[in-house]
Amino acid sequence: MAFGIKRKELQRWKEAVARGEIAFLTHYWLDSRFPDMKTVTKVGCSDMEKLSRWCLDNGLNPRYIHARSEYPHFDLLGPMQREILKRENQLEQLERFDML
């Protein structure tokens, strides 16, 4: 279950993904499969080759890209989420979701 994002934020993320940009969207998240995780960052891009390269460049397996919708994305969780958000200079999201 996702919460903690505004409709405009989601719309901006969708627009950036549709343009083929690498876009980040962090939100609060509850999933019984991952009881210790409180947030997830969706790294999206409609250009699957670009998103796959991004995954490989960040040590992530592109096999786990969610490509079943018009907004393909990779879900970042845990320590990799924080590390990659820092590397990508997504400071607002790190601060907002208390990940610093």
DSSP file with accessible surface (Angstrom, degrees, kcal/mol):
  #  RESIDUE AA STRUCTURE BP1 BP2  ACC     N-H-->O    O-->H-N    N-H-->O    O-->H-N    TCO  KAPPA ALPHA  PHI   PSI    X-CA   Y-CA   Z-CA
    1    1 A M              0   0  154      0, 0.0    29,-1.7     0, 0.0     2,-0.3   0.000 360.0 360.0 360.0 128.7    0.0    0.0    0.0
    2    2 A A  E     +A   29   0A  57     27,-0.2     2,-0.3    37,-0.0    27,-0.2  -0.788 360.0 147.8-101.8 142.9    1.4    3.4   -1.1
    3    3 A F  E     +A   28   0A  92     25,-1.9    25,-1.9    -2,-0.3     3,-0.1  -0.972  37.2  68.4-161.2 167.4    0.9    6.7    0.7
    4    4 A G  S    S+     0   0   34      1,-0.3     2,-0.3    -2,-0.3    22,-0.1   0.628  75.7 104.0  93.5  14.3    2.6   10.0    1.4
    5    5 A I        -     0   0   48     23,-0.1    -1,-0.3    22,-0.1     2,-0.3  -0.931  63.6-127.0-125.5 154.0    2.7   11.4   -2.1
    6    6 A K     >  -     0   0  145     -2,-0.3     4,-2.1     1,-0.1     3,-0.4  -0.681  24.0-116.7 -97.3 152.9    0.7   14.1   -3.7
    7    7 A R  H  > S+     0   0  217     -2,-0.3     4,-2.6     1,-0.2     5,-0.2   0.878 115.7  54.1 -54.3 -40.3   -1.2   13.7   -6.9
    8    8 A K  H  > S+     0   0  160      1,-0.2     4,-2.6     2,-0.2    -1,-0.2   0.877 106.4  52.1 -64.8 -38.3    1.0   16.4   -8.6
    9    9 A E  H  > S+     0   0   31     -3,-0.4     4,-2.3     2,-0.2    -1,-0.2   0.932 111.0  47.0 -62.3 -45.5    4.1   14.6   -7.6
   10   10 A L  H  X S+     0   0   53     -4,-2.1     4,-2.7     1,-0.2    -2,-0.2   0.917 111.8  51.0 -62.7 -41.3    2.9   11.4   -9.2
   11   11 A Q  H  X S+     0   0   92     -4,-2.6     4,-2.4     1,-0.2    -2,-0.2   0.917 109.7  49.4 -63.8 -42.7    1.8   13.2  -12.3
   12   12 A R  H  X S+     0   0  144     -4,-2.6     4,-2.3     2,-0.2    -1,-0.2   0.906 111.7  49.8 -62.3 -40.6    5.2   14.9  -12.7
   13   13 A W  H  X S+     0   0   19     -4,-2.3     4,-2.7     2,-0.2     5,-0.2   0.943 110.7  49.0 -63.3 -46.2    6.9   11.5  -12.3
   14   14 A K  H  X S+     0   0   62     -4,-2.7     4,-2.7     1,-0.2    -2,-0.2   0.898 111.1  50.2 -60.4 -42.0    4.6    9.9  -14.9
   15   15 A E  H  X S+     0   0   89     -4,-2.4     4,-1.6     2,-0.2    -1,-0.2   0.914 111.8  47.3 -63.9 -42.9    5.3   12.7  -17.3
   16   16 A A  H  <>S+     0   0   10     -4,-2.3     5,-2.4     2,-0.2     4,-0.3   0.923 112.9  49.1 -65.4 -42.4    9.1   12.4  -16.9
   17   17 A V  H ><5S+     0   0    0     -4,-2.7    29,-2.0     1,-0.2     3,-1.8   0.937 109.4  52.1 -61.0 -46.0    8.9    8.6  -17.3
   18   18 A A  H 3<5S+     0   0   63     -4,-2.7    -1,-0.2     1,-0.3    -2,-0.2   0.828 105.3  56.2 -62.2 -30.5    6.8    9.0  -20.4
   19   19 A R  T 3<5S-     0   0  150     -4,-1.6    -1,-0.3    -5,-0.2    -2,-0.2   0.495 122.0-107.4 -78.3  -4.7    9.5   11.4  -21.9
   20   20 A G  T < 5S+     0   0   12     -3,-1.8     2,-0.2    -4,-0.3    -3,-0.2   0.666  73.5 139.3  87.0  17.5   12.1    8.7  -21.4
   21   21 A E      < -     0   0   81     -5,-2.4     2,-0.7    -6,-0.2    -1,-0.3  -0.588  62.6-110.9 -88.0 154.5   13.9   10.4  -18.4
   22   22 A I        -     0   0   41     -2,-0.2     2,-0.4    23,-0.1    23,-0.2  -0.796  49.0-176.0 -80.4 118.2   15.1    8.5  -15.4
   23   23 A A  E     - B   0  44A   9     21,-2.5    21,-2.6    -2,-0.7     2,-0.4  -0.944  17.7-147.4-126.7 145.2   12.7    9.7  -12.7
   24   24 A F  E     + B   0  43A  24     -2,-0.4     2,-0.4    19,-0.2    19,-0.2  -0.917  15.3 175.2-116.0 135.2   12.6    9.1   -9.0
   25   25 A L  E     - B   0  42A  10     17,-1.6    17,-3.2    -2,-0.4     2,-0.4  -0.942   8.2-170.9-140.5 113.8    9.5    8.9   -6.8
   26   26 A T  E     + B   0  41A   2     -2,-0.4     2,-0.3    15,-0.3    15,-0.2  -0.847  14.5 159.2-104.9 140.6    9.7    7.9   -3.1
   27   27 A H  E     - B   0  40A   6     13,-2.2    13,-2.1    -2,-0.4   -23,-0.2  -0.979  45.2 -88.8-151.4 162.5    6.7    7.2   -1.0
   28   28 A Y  E     -AB   3  39A  85    -25,-1.9   -25,-1.9    -2,-0.3     2,-0.3  -0.446  49.7-174.7 -69.3 151.9    5.8    5.4    2.2
   29   29 A W  E     -A    2   0A  27      9,-2.4     2,-0.4   -27,-0.2   -27,-0.2  -0.990  21.1-162.7-157.1 135.1    4.9    1.8    1.7
   30   30 A L        +     0   0   90    -29,-1.7     2,-0.3    -2,-0.3     8,-0.1  -0.992  20.3 157.8-123.4 128.3    3.7   -1.1    3.7
   31   31 A D    >   -     0   0   34     -2,-0.4     3,-2.1     6,-0.3     6,-0.2  -0.924  37.7-142.3-150.2 123.7    4.1   -4.7    2.4
   32   32 A S  T 3  S+     0   0  115     -2,-0.3    -1,-0.1     1,-0.3     4,-0.1   0.728 101.4  64.7 -61.9 -20.7    4.0   -7.8    4.7
   33   33 A R  T 3  S+     0   0  173      1,-0.3    -1,-0.3     2,-0.1    -3,-0.0   0.734 112.4  34.3 -71.3 -22.9    6.7   -9.4    2.5
   34   34 A F  S X  S+     0   0   79     -3,-2.1     3,-1.7     3,-0.1    -3,-0.3  -0.585  70.5 167.9-130.4  69.7    9.1   -6.6    3.7
   35   35 A P  T 3  S+     0   0   84      0, 0.0    -1,-0.1     0, 0.0    -2,-0.1   0.748  76.0  52.6 -63.3 -22.7    8.1   -5.8    7.3
   36   36 A D  T 3  S+     0   0  140     -4,-0.1     2,-0.5     2,-0.0    -4,-0.1   0.539  91.1  90.2 -88.9  -7.4   11.3   -3.7    7.9
   37   37 A M    <   +     0   0   55     -3,-1.7    -6,-0.3    -6,-0.2    -3,-0.1  -0.794  41.2 169.5 -94.3 130.5   10.8   -1.5    4.9
   38   38 A K        +     0   0  123     -2,-0.5    -9,-2.4     1,-0.1     2,-0.3   0.534  65.3  35.1-112.7 -16.4    8.8    1.7    5.3
   39   39 A T  E     -B   28   0A  14    -11,-0.3    39,-0.4   -37,-0.0     2,-0.3  -0.947  57.3-166.1-135.8 160.4    9.6    3.5    2.0
   40   40 A V  E     -B   27   0A   0    -13,-2.1   -13,-2.2    -2,-0.3     2,-0.5  -0.983  11.3-147.8-141.1 146.2   10.2    2.6   -1.6
   41   41 A T  E     -BC  26  76A   0     35,-2.0    35,-3.1    -2,-0.3     2,-0.6  -0.985  10.5-149.9-115.9 125.4   11.6    4.6   -4.4
   42   42 A K  E     -BC  25  75A  39    -17,-3.2   -17,-1.6    -2,-0.5     2,-0.7  -0.854   6.6-162.8 -94.0 119.3   10.4    3.9   -7.9
   43   43 A V  E     -BC  24  74A   0     31,-2.7    31,-2.3    -2,-0.6     2,-0.3  -0.917  23.2-177.1-102.9 107.9   13.0    4.6  -10.5
   44   44 A G  E     +BC  23  73A   0    -21,-2.6   -21,-2.5    -2,-0.7    29,-0.2  -0.765  22.4 156.8-114.6 156.4   11.1    4.9  -13.8
   45   45 A C        -     0   0    0     27,-1.7   -28,-0.1    -2,-0.3   -27,-0.1  -0.798  32.7-145.7-170.0 130.9   11.8    5.4  -17.5
   46   46 A S  S    S+     0   0   50    -29,-2.0     2,-1.2    -2,-0.2     3,-0.1   0.693  87.1  84.3 -75.4 -17.2    9.8    4.4  -20.6
   47   47 A D     >  -     0   0   73    -30,-0.2     4,-2.6     1,-0.2     5,-0.2  -0.736  66.5-167.4 -86.2  98.8   13.0    3.7  -22.5
   48   48 A M  H  > S+     0   0   72     -2,-1.2     4,-2.7     1,-0.2     5,-0.2   0.849  84.1  53.2 -60.7 -35.4   13.6    0.1  -21.3
   49   49 A E  H  > S+     0   0  138      2,-0.2     4,-2.5     1,-0.2    -1,-0.2   0.934 111.0  46.6 -65.1 -43.5   17.2    0.1  -22.7
   50   50 A K  H  > S+     0   0   74      2,-0.2     4,-2.4     1,-0.2    -2,-0.2   0.916 113.9  47.8 -63.8 -43.7   18.0    3.2  -20.8
   51   51 A L  H  X S+     0   0    0     -4,-2.6     4,-2.5     2,-0.2    -2,-0.2   0.913 111.3  51.0 -65.9 -40.1   16.4    1.9  -17.6
   52   52 A S  H  X S+     0   0   35     -4,-2.7     4,-2.5    -5,-0.2    -2,-0.2   0.922 110.9  48.4 -62.4 -43.3   18.2   -1.4  -17.9
   53   53 A R  H  X S+     0   0  116     -4,-2.5     4,-3.0     2,-0.2    -1,-0.2   0.908 109.5  53.1 -61.9 -42.7   21.6    0.4  -18.4
   54   54 A W  H  X S+     0   0   21     -4,-2.4     4,-1.1     2,-0.2    -2,-0.2   0.928 109.3  49.3 -58.8 -45.2   20.8    2.5  -15.3
   55   55 A C  H ><>S+     0   0    0     -4,-2.5     5,-3.1     1,-0.2     3,-0.8   0.952 112.8  46.1 -58.6 -51.5   20.2   -0.6  -13.3
   56   56 A L  H ><5S+     0   0  111     -4,-2.5     3,-1.7     1,-0.3    -2,-0.2   0.903 109.0  55.1 -60.3 -40.8   23.4   -2.2  -14.5
   57   57 A D  H 3<5S+     0   0  130     -4,-3.0    -1,-0.3     1,-0.3    -2,-0.2   0.746 111.8  45.8 -63.0 -23.3   25.4    1.0  -13.8
   58   58 A N  T <<5S-     0   0   15     -4,-1.1    -1,-0.3    -3,-0.8    -2,-0.2   0.185 120.8-105.2-106.0  13.8   24.1    0.9  -10.2
   59   59 A G  T < 5S+     0   0   70     -3,-1.7     2,-0.3     1,-0.2    -3,-0.2   0.761  77.8 132.5  72.6  24.7   24.7   -2.8   -9.6
   60   60 A L      < -     0   0   21     -5,-3.1    -1,-0.2    -6,-0.2    -2,-0.2  -0.841  61.6-115.2-111.9 149.0   21.1   -3.8   -9.9
   61   61 A N    >   -     0   0   78     -2,-0.3     3,-2.1     1,-0.1     4,-0.0  -0.706  15.0-153.5 -85.0 114.7   19.6   -6.6  -11.9
   62   62 A P  G >  S+     0   0   33      0, 0.0     3,-2.0     0, 0.0    -1,-0.1   0.663  86.0  83.6 -63.2 -12.5   17.3   -5.3  -14.7
   63   63 A R  G 3  S+     0   0  192      1,-0.3    -2,-0.0   -11,-0.1   -11,-0.0   0.768  84.9  59.3 -58.8 -24.6   15.4   -8.5  -14.5
   64   64 A Y  G <  S+     0   0  135     -3,-2.1    11,-0.4     2,-0.1     2,-0.3   0.260  74.2 125.0 -93.3  13.1   13.5   -7.0  -11.6
   65   65 A I    <   -     0   0   19     -3,-2.0     2,-1.0     9,-0.1     9,-0.2  -0.553  64.5-130.1 -68.7 132.1   12.2   -4.0  -13.6
   66   66 A H  B     +D   73   0A  46      7,-3.6     7,-1.6    -2,-0.3     3,-0.2  -0.775  40.7 162.3 -84.4 102.7    8.4   -3.8  -13.4
   67   67 A A        +     0   0   58     -2,-1.0    -1,-0.1     5,-0.2    -2,-0.0   0.122  40.6 102.5-111.3  21.5    7.6   -3.5  -17.1
   68   68 A R  S    S+     0   0  199      3,-0.1     2,-0.2     2,-0.0    -1,-0.2   0.383  79.5  45.6 -89.4   4.4    3.9   -4.5  -17.0
   69   69 A S  S    S-     0   0   59     -3,-0.2     4,-0.0     4,-0.0     0, 0.0  -0.794  96.5 -95.3-133.8-179.2    2.6   -1.0  -17.2
   70   70 A E  S    S+     0   0  147     -2,-0.2    -3,-0.0     1,-0.2    -2,-0.0   0.516 117.3  61.0 -77.4  -1.3    3.1    2.1  -19.3
   71   71 A Y  S    S-     0   0   47      2,-0.0    -1,-0.2   -27,-0.0    -3,-0.1  -0.669  78.6-163.3-124.2  75.3    5.4    3.4  -16.5
   72   72 A P        +     0   0   10      0, 0.0   -27,-1.7     0, 0.0     2,-0.3  -0.288  21.2 164.7 -58.9 142.0    8.3    0.8  -16.3
   73   73 A H  E     -CD  44  66A  21     -7,-1.6    -7,-3.6   -29,-0.2     2,-0.4  -0.992  37.5-132.5-157.2 160.3   10.2    1.1  -13.0
   74   74 A F  E     -C   43   0A  19    -31,-2.3   -31,-2.7    -2,-0.3     2,-0.6  -0.966  28.0-132.5-114.6 131.3   12.6   -0.5  -10.7
   75   75 A D  E     -C   42   0A  38    -11,-0.4     2,-0.5    -2,-0.4   -33,-0.2  -0.776  17.1-157.6 -89.5 121.1   11.8   -0.5   -6.9
   76   76 A L  E     +C   41   0A   2    -35,-3.1   -35,-2.0    -2,-0.6     2,-0.3  -0.851  18.5 172.7 -97.5 132.4   14.6    0.5   -4.6
   77   77 A L    >>  -     0   0   47     -2,-0.5     4,-0.9   -37,-0.2     3,-0.7  -0.936  39.0 -10.2-134.4 156.6   14.4   -0.6   -1.0
   78   78 A G  H >> S-     0   0   12    -39,-0.4     4,-1.6    -2,-0.3     3,-0.7  -0.118 118.2  -9.4  63.1-148.4   16.6   -0.6    2.0
   79   79 A P  H 3> S+     0   0   94      0, 0.0     4,-2.6     0, 0.0    -1,-0.2   0.843 133.6  55.8 -58.2 -37.2   20.3    0.5    2.1
   80   80 A M  H <> S+     0   0   61     -3,-0.7     4,-2.8     1,-0.2     5,-0.3   0.872 103.6  56.7 -63.8 -34.9   20.6    0.6   -1.7
   81   81 A Q  H <X S+     0   0    6     -4,-0.9     4,-2.5    -3,-0.7     5,-0.2   0.963 111.3  41.2 -59.1 -52.2   17.7    3.0   -1.8
   82   82 A R  H  X S+     0   0  100     -4,-1.6     4,-2.3     1,-0.2    -2,-0.2   0.932 115.8  50.3 -62.6 -46.5   19.4    5.5    0.5
   83   83 A E  H  X S+     0   0   99     -4,-2.6     4,-2.4     1,-0.2    -1,-0.2   0.923 114.1  43.4 -60.3 -46.2   22.8    5.0   -1.3
   84   84 A I  H  X S+     0   0    0     -4,-2.8     4,-2.6     2,-0.2    -1,-0.2   0.906 110.8  54.1 -71.6 -38.7   21.4    5.5   -4.8
   85   85 A L  H  <>S+     0   0    0     -4,-2.5     5,-2.9    -5,-0.3    -1,-0.2   0.913 111.2  47.4 -60.8 -39.3   19.3    8.5   -3.7
   86   86 A K  H ><5S+     0   0  107     -4,-2.3     3,-1.6    -5,-0.2    -2,-0.2   0.951 112.5  48.4 -63.6 -48.1   22.4   10.1   -2.3
   87   87 A R  H 3<5S+     0   0  117     -4,-2.4    -2,-0.2     1,-0.3    -1,-0.2   0.855 112.3  48.9 -60.7 -35.8   24.4    9.4   -5.4
   88   88 A E  T 3<5S-     0   0   65     -4,-2.6    -1,-0.3    -5,-0.2    -2,-0.2   0.335 113.5-119.5 -88.3   6.7   21.6   10.8   -7.6
   89   89 A N  T < 5 +     0   0  115     -3,-1.6     2,-1.0     1,-0.2     3,-0.3   0.846  60.1 151.8  58.9  39.2   21.4   13.9   -5.5
   90   90 A Q     >< +     0   0   52     -5,-2.9     4,-1.9     1,-0.2     3,-0.3  -0.409  10.5 150.5 -93.5  57.3   17.8   13.3   -4.5
   91   91 A L  H  >  +     0   0   75     -2,-1.0     4,-2.9     1,-0.2     5,-0.3   0.849  62.0  59.4 -64.0 -37.4   18.3   15.1   -1.2
   92   92 A E  H  > S+     0   0  109     -3,-0.3     4,-2.8     1,-0.2    -1,-0.2   0.924 108.4  45.4 -59.2 -43.1   14.7   16.4   -0.9
   93   93 A Q  H  > S+     0   0   20     -3,-0.3     4,-2.0     2,-0.2    -1,-0.2   0.909 112.1  51.6 -68.8 -38.8   13.4   12.8   -1.0
   94   94 A L  H  <>S+     0   0    0     -4,-1.9     5,-3.3     2,-0.2     6,-0.5   0.924 115.9  41.3 -61.2 -44.4   16.0   11.7    1.5
   95   95 A E  H ><5S+     0   0  123     -4,-2.9     3,-1.7     3,-0.2    -2,-0.2   0.936 113.1  52.3 -68.7 -48.7   15.1   14.5    3.9
   96   96 A R  H 3<5S+     0   0   77     -4,-2.8    -2,-0.2    -5,-0.3    -1,-0.2   0.857 115.7  40.3 -58.9 -37.2   11.4   14.2    3.5
   97   97 A F  T 3<5S-     0   0    9     -4,-2.0    -1,-0.3    -5,-0.2    -2,-0.2   0.144 112.7-116.2-103.5  20.7   11.3   10.5    4.2
   98   98 A D  T < 5S+     0   0  146     -3,-1.7    -3,-0.2     1,-0.1    -4,-0.1   0.881  70.5 135.8  52.3  51.7   13.9   10.8    7.0
   99   99 A M      <       0   0   12     -5,-3.3    -4,-0.2    -6,-0.2    -1,-0.1   0.254 360.0 360.0-111.1   9.7   16.6    8.6    5.3
  100  100 A L              0   0  121     -6,-0.5   -18,-0.0    -5,-0.1    -9,-0.0  -0.362 360.0 360.0 -85.3 360.0   19.7   10.8    6.0
